[in-house]
Amino acid sequence: MVLLFTIASDDIVGANVGQFGELRLFVCPEHHHEFHADLH
């Protein structure tokens, strides 16, 4: 399994794996950024 994702900040406070195998990394709420990744 290969995990591909992009992180533009070190302020990650949590992660959530969706039912379709996508990974969402959430950063500090002040930035309002959300990153998506695909699990292959």
N, CA, C and O atoms as a GROMACS GRO file, in nm:
protein
  160
    1MET      N    1   0.084  -0.120   0.000
    1MET     CA    2   0.000   0.000   0.000
    1MET      C    3   0.088   0.125   0.000
    1MET      O    4   0.184   0.136   0.076
    2VAL      N    5   0.053   0.218  -0.086
    2VAL     CA    6   0.130   0.342  -0.094
    2VAL      C    7   0.041   0.458  -0.054
    2VAL      O    8  -0.069   0.475  -0.105
    3LEU      N    9   0.091   0.538   0.039
    3LEU     CA   10   0.014   0.654   0.083
    3LEU      C   11   0.074   0.780   0.021
    3LEU      O   12   0.189   0.815   0.048
    4LEU      N   13  -0.005   0.847  -0.060
    4LEU     CA   14   0.040   0.970  -0.125
    4LEU      C   15  -0.037   1.088  -0.069
    4LEU      O   16  -0.160   1.090  -0.072
    5PHE      N   17   0.036   1.185  -0.018
    5PHE     CA   18  -0.032   1.303   0.033
    5PHE      C   19   0.062   1.423   0.036
    5PHE      O   20   0.184   1.408   0.033
    6THR      N   21   0.004   1.539   0.042
    6THR     CA   22   0.082   1.663   0.044
    6THR      C   23   0.050   1.741   0.170
    6THR      O   24  -0.067   1.763   0.204
    7ILE      N   25   0.155   1.784   0.238
    7ILE     CA   26   0.136   1.863   0.359
    7ILE      C   27   0.208   1.997   0.344
    7ILE      O   28   0.328   2.001   0.319
    8ALA      N   29   0.134   2.104   0.358
    8ALA     CA   30   0.192   2.237   0.339
    8ALA      C   31   0.210   2.308   0.473
    8ALA      O   32   0.248   2.425   0.478
    9SER      N   33   0.184   2.238   0.580
    9SER     CA   34   0.194   2.299   0.712
    9SER      C   35   0.229   2.194   0.817
    9SER      O   36   0.196   2.077   0.802
   10ASP      N   37   0.296   2.238   0.923
   10ASP     CA   38   0.332   2.147   1.031
   10ASP      C   39   0.228   2.149   1.142
   10ASP      O   40   0.247   2.089   1.248
   11ASP      N   41   0.118   2.218   1.118
   11ASP     CA   42   0.017   2.239   1.221
   11ASP      C   43  -0.097   2.138   1.216
   11ASP      O   44  -0.210   2.169   1.254
   12ILE      N   45  -0.067   2.019   1.168
   12ILE     CA   46  -0.171   1.917   1.159
   12ILE      C   47  -0.219   1.879   1.299
   12ILE      O   48  -0.138   1.849   1.388
   13VAL      N   49  -0.349   1.881   1.319
   13VAL     CA   50  -0.404   1.849   1.450
   13VAL      C   51  -0.486   1.722   1.449
   13VAL      O   52  -0.529   1.674   1.554
   14GLY      N   53  -0.508   1.666   1.330
   14GLY     CA   54  -0.589   1.544   1.325
   14GLY      C   55  -0.596   1.487   1.185
   14GLY      O   56  -0.558   1.553   1.088
   15ALA      N   57  -0.644   1.364   1.176
   15ALA     CA   58  -0.658   1.300   1.046
   15ALA      C   59  -0.785   1.216   1.044
   15ALA      O   60  -0.826   1.161   1.147
   16ASN      N   61  -0.845   1.206   0.929
   16ASN     CA   62  -0.967   1.128   0.917
   16ASN      C   63  -0.963   1.046   0.789
   16ASN      O   64  -0.937   1.099   0.681
   17VAL      N   65  -0.990   0.916   0.802
   17VAL     CA   66  -0.991   0.829   0.685
   17VAL      C   67  -1.134   0.803   0.642
   17VAL      O   68  -1.214   0.747   0.719
   18GLY      N   69  -1.166   0.843   0.522
   18GLY     CA   70  -1.303   0.827   0.471
   18GLY      C   71  -1.333   0.683   0.436
   18GLY      O   72  -1.243   0.600   0.430
   19GLN      N   73  -1.460   0.655   0.414
   19GLN     CA   74  -1.505   0.519   0.386
   19GLN      C   75  -1.457   0.471   0.250
   19GLN      O   76  -1.458   0.351   0.222
   20PHE      N   77  -1.415   0.564   0.164
   20PHE     CA   78  -1.369   0.527   0.031
   20PHE      C   79  -1.217   0.518   0.026
   20PHE      O   80  -1.158   0.510  -0.082
   21GLY      N   81  -1.154   0.519   0.143
   21GLY     CA   82  -1.010   0.503   0.149
   21GLY      C   83  -0.933   0.632   0.129
   21GLY      O   84  -0.812   0.629   0.108
   22GLU      N   85  -1.001   0.745   0.134
   22GLU     CA   86  -0.930   0.870   0.119
   22GLU      C   87  -0.892   0.924   0.257
   22GLU      O   88  -0.968   0.913   0.353
   23LEU      N   89  -0.774   0.980   0.263
   23LEU     CA   90  -0.723   1.031   0.390
   23LEU      C   91  -0.731   1.183   0.391
   23LEU      O   92  -0.684   1.249   0.298
   24ARG      N   93  -0.789   1.237   0.496
   24ARG     CA   94  -0.798   1.381   0.508
   24ARG      C   95  -0.717   1.427   0.628
   24ARG      O   96  -0.738   1.381   0.740
   25LEU      N   97  -0.626   1.517   0.603
   25LEU     CA   98  -0.544   1.572   0.710
   25LEU      C   99  -0.590   1.715   0.736
   25LEU      O  100  -0.596   1.798   0.646
   26PHE      N  101  -0.623   1.742   0.862
   26PHE     CA  102  -0.672   1.874   0.897
   26PHE      C  103  -0.565   1.950   0.974
   26PHE      O  104  -0.502   1.896   1.065
   27VAL      N  105  -0.546   2.075   0.938
   27VAL     CA  106  -0.446   2.157   1.006
   27VAL      C  107  -0.514   2.252   1.104
   27VAL      O  108  -0.635   2.246   1.124
   28CYS      N  109  -0.434   2.337   1.163
   28CYS     CA  110  -0.483   2.434   1.260
   28CYS      C  111  -0.602   2.511   1.203
   28CYS      O  112  -0.594   2.563   1.092
   29PRO      N  113  -0.712   2.519   1.278
   29PRO     CA  114  -0.837   2.582   1.232
   29PRO      C  115  -0.818   2.724   1.179
   29PRO      O  116  -0.899   2.770   1.098
   30GLU      N  117  -0.713   2.793   1.222
   30GLU     CA  118  -0.692   2.930   1.177
   30GLU      C  119  -0.655   2.936   1.030
   30GLU      O  120  -0.673   3.038   0.964
   31HIS      N  121  -0.602   2.824   0.980
   31HIS     CA  122  -0.557   2.823   0.842
   31HIS      C  123  -0.667   2.779   0.746
   31HIS      O  124  -0.666   2.813   0.628
   32HIS      N  125  -0.764   2.703   0.799
   32HIS     CA  126  -0.876   2.655   0.718
   32HIS      C  127  -0.830   2.576   0.596
   32HIS      O  128  -0.892   2.584   0.490
   33HIS      N  129  -0.722   2.501   0.613
   33HIS     CA  130  -0.674   2.420   0.502
   33HIS      C  131  -0.716   2.275   0.522
   33HIS      O  132  -0.727   2.227   0.635
   34GLU      N  133  -0.738   2.208   0.413
   34GLU     CA  134  -0.771   2.065   0.419
   34GLU      C  135  -0.698   1.995   0.306
   34GLU      O  136  -0.700   2.039   0.191
   35PHE      N  137  -0.634   1.884   0.340
   35PHE     CA  138  -0.556   1.812   0.242
   35PHE      C  139  -0.618   1.675   0.217
   35PHE      O  140  -0.669   1.611   0.309
   36HIS      N  141  -0.612   1.632   0.092
   36HIS     CA  142  -0.670   1.503   0.055
   36HIS      C  143  -0.560   1.410   0.005
   36HIS      O  144  -0.464   1.454  -0.058
   37ALA      N  145  -0.577   1.284   0.032
   37ALA     CA  146  -0.481   1.185  -0.017
   37ALA      C  147  -0.555   1.060  -0.058
   37ALA      O  148  -0.665   1.032  -0.009
   38ASP      N  149  -0.495   0.985  -0.147
   38ASP     CA  150  -0.556   0.860  -0.193
   38ASP      C  151  -0.473   0.742  -0.146
   38ASP      O  152  -0.350   0.744  -0.154
   39LEU      N  153  -0.541   0.640  -0.096
   39LEU     CA  154  -0.472   0.518  -0.055
   39LEU      C  155  -0.476   0.419  -0.170
   39LEU      O  156  -0.584   0.377  -0.214
   40HIS      N  157  -0.359   0.382  -0.219
   40HIS     CA  158  -0.352   0.290  -0.332
   40HIS      C  159  -0.293   0.157  -0.286
   40HIS      O  160  -0.279   0.065  -0.366
   0.00000   0.00000   0.00000
